[in-house]
């Protein structure tokens, strides 16, 4: 479960970062 949440958070942060930059 922890791994899934970590992966999801990383994906969201990556998407936001891509849109921002």
mmCIF entry with sequence, helices, sheets and N, C-alpha, C, O atoms, coordinates in Angstrom:
data_MODEL
# 
_entry.id   MODEL 
# 
_entity.id                         1 
_entity.type                       polymer 
_entity.pdbx_number_of_molecules   1 
# 
_entity_poly.entity_id                      1 
_entity_poly.type                           'polypeptide(L)' 
_entity_poly.nstd_linkage                   no 
_entity_poly.nstd_monomer                   no 
_entity_poly.pdbx_seq_one_letter_code       
;(UNK)(UNK)(UNK)(UNK)(UNK)(UNK)(UNK)(UNK)(UNK)(UNK)(UNK)(UNK)(UNK)(UNK)(UNK)(UNK)
(UNK)(UNK)(UNK)(UNK)(UNK)
;
_entity_poly.pdbx_seq_one_letter_code_can   XXXXXXXXXXXXXXXXXXXXX 
_entity_poly.pdbx_strand_id                 A 
# 
loop_
_entity_poly_seq.entity_id 
_entity_poly_seq.num 
_entity_poly_seq.mon_id 
_entity_poly_seq.hetero 
1 1  UNK n 
1 2  UNK n 
1 3  UNK n 
1 4  UNK n 
1 5  UNK n 
1 6  UNK n 
1 7  UNK n 
1 8  UNK n 
1 9  UNK n 
1 10 UNK n 
1 11 UNK n 
1 12 UNK n 
1 13 UNK n 
1 14 UNK n 
1 15 UNK n 
1 16 UNK n 
1 17 UNK n 
1 18 UNK n 
1 19 UNK n 
1 20 UNK n 
1 21 UNK n 
# 
_struct_asym.id          A 
_struct_asym.entity_id   1 
# 
_struct_conf.conf_type_id            HELX_P 
_struct_conf.id                      HELX_P1 
_struct_conf.pdbx_PDB_helix_id       AA1 
_struct_conf.beg_label_comp_id       UNK 
_struct_conf.beg_label_asym_id       A 
_struct_conf.beg_label_seq_id        2 
_struct_conf.pdbx_beg_PDB_ins_code   ? 
_struct_conf.end_label_comp_id       UNK 
_struct_conf.end_label_asym_id       A 
_struct_conf.end_label_seq_id        20 
_struct_conf.pdbx_end_PDB_ins_code   ? 
_struct_conf.beg_auth_comp_id        UNK 
_struct_conf.beg_auth_asym_id        A 
_struct_conf.beg_auth_seq_id         2 
_struct_conf.end_auth_comp_id        UNK 
_struct_conf.end_auth_asym_id        A 
_struct_conf.end_auth_seq_id         20 
_struct_conf.pdbx_PDB_helix_class    1 
_struct_conf.details                 ? 
_struct_conf.pdbx_PDB_helix_length   19 
# 
_struct_conf_type.id          HELX_P 
_struct_conf_type.criteria    ? 
_struct_conf_type.reference   ? 
# 
loop_
_atom_site.group_PDB 
_atom_site.id 
_atom_site.type_symbol 
_atom_site.label_atom_id 
_atom_site.label_alt_id 
_atom_site.label_comp_id 
_atom_site.label_asym_id 
_atom_site.label_entity_id 
_atom_site.label_seq_id 
_atom_site.pdbx_PDB_ins_code 
_atom_site.Cartn_x 
_atom_site.Cartn_y 
_atom_site.Cartn_z 
_atom_site.occupancy 
_atom_site.B_iso_or_equiv 
_atom_site.pdbx_formal_charge 
_atom_site.auth_seq_id 
_atom_site.auth_comp_id 
_atom_site.auth_asym_id 
_atom_site.auth_atom_id 
_atom_site.pdbx_PDB_model_num 
ATOM 1  N N  . UNK A 1 1  ? 0.856 -1.208 0.000   1.00 0.00 ? 1  UNK A N  1 
ATOM 2  C CA . UNK A 1 1  ? 0.000 0.000  0.000   1.00 0.00 ? 1  UNK A CA 1 
ATOM 3  C C  . UNK A 1 1  ? 0.887 1.253  0.000   1.00 0.00 ? 1  UNK A C  1 
ATOM 4  O O  . UNK A 1 1  ? 0.672 2.181  -0.779  1.00 0.00 ? 1  UNK A O  1 
ATOM 5  N N  . UNK A 1 2  ? 1.880 1.259  0.882   1.00 0.00 ? 2  UNK A N  1 
ATOM 6  C CA . UNK A 1 2  ? 2.751 2.446  0.968   1.00 0.00 ? 2  UNK A CA 1 
ATOM 7  C C  . UNK A 1 2  ? 3.408 2.704  -0.383  1.00 0.00 ? 2  UNK A C  1 
ATOM 8  O O  . UNK A 1 2  ? 3.506 3.847  -0.828  1.00 0.00 ? 2  UNK A O  1 
ATOM 9  N N  . UNK A 1 3  ? 3.862 1.621  -1.035  1.00 0.00 ? 3  UNK A N  1 
ATOM 10 C CA . UNK A 1 3  ? 4.536 1.787  -2.335  1.00 0.00 ? 3  UNK A CA 1 
ATOM 11 C C  . UNK A 1 3  ? 3.567 2.394  -3.335  1.00 0.00 ? 3  UNK A C  1 
ATOM 12 O O  . UNK A 1 3  ? 3.938 3.280  -4.104  1.00 0.00 ? 3  UNK A O  1 
ATOM 13 N N  . UNK A 1 4  ? 2.330 1.921  -3.328  1.00 0.00 ? 4  UNK A N  1 
ATOM 14 C CA . UNK A 1 4  ? 1.333 2.440  -4.293  1.00 0.00 ? 4  UNK A CA 1 
ATOM 15 C C  . UNK A 1 4  ? 1.130 3.939  -4.072  1.00 0.00 ? 4  UNK A C  1 
ATOM 16 O O  . UNK A 1 4  ? 1.121 4.720  -5.024  1.00 0.00 ? 4  UNK A O  1 
ATOM 17 N N  . UNK A 1 5  ? 0.967 4.328  -2.818  1.00 0.00 ? 5  UNK A N  1 
ATOM 18 C CA . UNK A 1 5  ? 0.745 5.755  -2.512  1.00 0.00 ? 5  UNK A CA 1 
ATOM 19 C C  . UNK A 1 5  ? 1.960 6.569  -2.949  1.00 0.00 ? 5  UNK A C  1 
ATOM 20 O O  . UNK A 1 5  ? 1.825 7.644  -3.533  1.00 0.00 ? 5  UNK A O  1 
ATOM 21 N N  . UNK A 1 6  ? 3.154 6.038  -2.658  1.00 0.00 ? 6  UNK A N  1 
ATOM 22 C CA . UNK A 1 6  ? 4.385 6.758  -3.023  1.00 0.00 ? 6  UNK A CA 1 
ATOM 23 C C  . UNK A 1 6  ? 4.430 6.940  -4.530  1.00 0.00 ? 6  UNK A C  1 
ATOM 24 O O  . UNK A 1 6  ? 4.750 8.025  -5.015  1.00 0.00 ? 6  UNK A O  1 
ATOM 25 N N  . UNK A 1 7  ? 4.110 5.877  -5.281  1.00 0.00 ? 7  UNK A N  1 
ATOM 26 C CA . UNK A 1 7  ? 4.151 5.943  -6.752  1.00 0.00 ? 7  UNK A CA 1 
ATOM 27 C C  . UNK A 1 7  ? 3.125 6.963  -7.242  1.00 0.00 ? 7  UNK A C  1 
ATOM 28 O O  . UNK A 1 7  ? 3.410 7.751  -8.144  1.00 0.00 ? 7  UNK A O  1 
ATOM 29 N N  . UNK A 1 8  ? 1.938 6.947  -6.651  1.00 0.00 ? 8  UNK A N  1 
ATOM 30 C CA . UNK A 1 8  ? 0.887 7.876  -7.085  1.00 0.00 ? 8  UNK A CA 1 
ATOM 31 C C  . UNK A 1 8  ? 1.334 9.320  -6.834  1.00 0.00 ? 8  UNK A C  1 
ATOM 32 O O  . UNK A 1 8  ? 1.183 10.185 -7.697  1.00 0.00 ? 8  UNK A O  1 
ATOM 33 N N  . UNK A 1 9  ? 1.887 9.568  -5.641  1.00 0.00 ? 9  UNK A N  1 
ATOM 34 C CA . UNK A 1 9  ? 2.340 10.932 -5.302  1.00 0.00 ? 9  UNK A CA 1 
ATOM 35 C C  . UNK A 1 9  ? 3.415 11.372 -6.287  1.00 0.00 ? 9  UNK A C  1 
ATOM 36 O O  . UNK A 1 9  ? 3.393 12.498 -6.783  1.00 0.00 ? 9  UNK A O  1 
ATOM 37 N N  . UNK A 1 10 ? 4.363 10.466 -6.566  1.00 0.00 ? 10 UNK A N  1 
ATOM 38 C CA . UNK A 1 10 ? 5.445 10.812 -7.505  1.00 0.00 ? 10 UNK A CA 1 
ATOM 39 C C  . UNK A 1 10 ? 4.857 11.146 -8.865  1.00 0.00 ? 10 UNK A C  1 
ATOM 40 O O  . UNK A 1 10 ? 5.290 12.102 -9.508  1.00 0.00 ? 10 UNK A O  1 
ATOM 41 N N  . UNK A 1 11 ? 3.873 10.370 -9.312  1.00 0.00 ? 11 UNK A N  1 
ATOM 42 C CA . UNK A 1 11 ? 3.254 10.609 -10.619 1.00 0.00 ? 11 UNK A CA 1 
ATOM 43 C C  . UNK A 1 11 ? 2.562 11.965 -10.650 1.00 0.00 ? 11 UNK A C  1 
ATOM 44 O O  . UNK A 1 11 ? 2.701 12.716 -11.615 1.00 0.00 ? 11 UNK A O  1 
ATOM 45 N N  . UNK A 1 12 ? 1.820 12.276 -9.596  1.00 0.00 ? 12 UNK A N  1 
ATOM 46 C CA . UNK A 1 12 ? 1.102 13.563 -9.553  1.00 0.00 ? 12 UNK A CA 1 
ATOM 47 C C  . UNK A 1 12 ? 2.110 14.709 -9.551  1.00 0.00 ? 12 UNK A C  1 
ATOM 48 O O  . UNK A 1 12 ? 1.962 15.678 -10.295 1.00 0.00 ? 12 UNK A O  1 
ATOM 49 N N  . UNK A 1 13 ? 3.133 14.591 -8.713  1.00 0.00 ? 13 UNK A N  1 
ATOM 50 C CA . UNK A 1 13 ? 4.152 15.655 -8.630  1.00 0.00 ? 13 UNK A CA 1 
ATOM 51 C C  . UNK A 1 13 ? 4.825 15.816 -9.990  1.00 0.00 ? 13 UNK A C  1 
ATOM 52 O O  . UNK A 1 13 ? 5.070 16.937 -10.434 1.00 0.00 ? 13 UNK A O  1 
ATOM 53 N N  . UNK A 1 14 ? 5.124 14.695 -10.653 1.00 0.00 ? 14 UNK A N  1 
ATOM 54 C CA . UNK A 1 14 ? 5.774 14.758 -11.969 1.00 0.00 ? 14 UNK A CA 1 
ATOM 55 C C  . UNK A 1 14 ? 4.885 15.463 -12.982 1.00 0.00 ? 14 UNK A C  1 
ATOM 56 O O  . UNK A 1 14 ? 5.354 16.296 -13.757 1.00 0.00 ? 14 UNK A O  1 
ATOM 57 N N  . UNK A 1 15 ? 3.614 15.130 -12.972 1.00 0.00 ? 15 UNK A N  1 
ATOM 58 C CA . UNK A 1 15 ? 2.681 15.760 -13.926 1.00 0.00 ? 15 UNK A CA 1 
ATOM 59 C C  . UNK A 1 15 ? 2.597 17.266 -13.666 1.00 0.00 ? 15 UNK A C  1 
ATOM 60 O O  . UNK A 1 15 ? 2.656 18.068 -14.598 1.00 0.00 ? 15 UNK A O  1 
ATOM 61 N N  . UNK A 1 16 ? 2.461 17.637 -12.405 1.00 0.00 ? 16 UNK A N  1 
ATOM 62 C CA . UNK A 1 16 ? 2.374 19.069 -12.062 1.00 0.00 ? 16 UNK A CA 1 
ATOM 63 C C  . UNK A 1 16 ? 3.664 19.769 -12.477 1.00 0.00 ? 16 UNK A C  1 
ATOM 64 O O  . UNK A 1 16 ? 3.626 20.861 -13.045 1.00 0.00 ? 16 UNK A O  1 
ATOM 65 N N  . UNK A 1 17 ? 4.804 19.142 -12.196 1.00 0.00 ? 17 UNK A N  1 
ATOM 66 C CA . UNK A 1 17 ? 6.096 19.738 -12.553 1.00 0.00 ? 17 UNK A CA 1 
ATOM 67 C C  . UNK A 1 17 ? 6.203 19.932 -14.060 1.00 0.00 ? 17 UNK A C  1 
ATOM 68 O O  . UNK A 1 17 ? 6.674 20.968 -14.529 1.00 0.00 ? 17 UNK A O  1 
ATOM 69 N N  . UNK A 1 18 ? 5.758 18.915 -14.823 1.00 0.00 ? 18 UNK A N  1 
ATOM 70 C CA . UNK A 1 18 ? 5.835 19.026 -16.280 1.00 0.00 ? 18 UNK A CA 1 
ATOM 71 C C  . UNK A 1 18 ? 4.973 20.191 -16.769 1.00 0.00 ? 18 UNK A C  1 
ATOM 72 O O  . UNK A 1 18 ? 5.385 20.948 -17.647 1.00 0.00 ? 18 UNK A O  1 
ATOM 73 N N  . UNK A 1 19 ? 3.778 20.329 -16.197 1.00 0.00 ? 19 UNK A N  1 
ATOM 74 C CA . UNK A 1 19 ? 2.866 21.401 -16.637 1.00 0.00 ? 19 UNK A CA 1 
ATOM 75 C C  . UNK A 1 19 ? 3.457 22.762 -16.234 1.00 0.00 ? 19 UNK A C  1 
ATOM 76 O O  . UNK A 1 19 ? 3.397 23.727 -16.995 1.00 0.00 ? 19 UNK A O  1 
ATOM 77 N N  . UNK A 1 20 ? 4.027 22.818 -15.023 1.00 0.00 ? 20 UNK A N  1 
ATOM 78 C CA . UNK A 1 20 ? 4.573 24.098 -14.535 1.00 0.00 ? 20 UNK A CA 1 
ATOM 79 C C  . UNK A 1 20 ? 5.773 24.486 -15.381 1.00 0.00 ? 20 UNK A C  1 
ATOM 80 O O  . UNK A 1 20 ? 5.880 25.625 -15.837 1.00 0.00 ? 20 UNK A O  1 
ATOM 81 N N  . UNK A 1 21 ? 6.678 23.534 -15.589 1.00 0.00 ? 21 UNK A N  1 
ATOM 82 C CA . UNK A 1 21 ? 7.906 23.858 -16.341 1.00 0.00 ? 21 UNK A CA 1 
ATOM 83 C C  . UNK A 1 21 ? 7.715 23.508 -17.806 1.00 0.00 ? 21 UNK A C  1 
ATOM 84 O O  . UNK A 1 21 ? 8.626 23.701 -18.611 1.00 0.00 ? 21 UNK A O  1 
# 
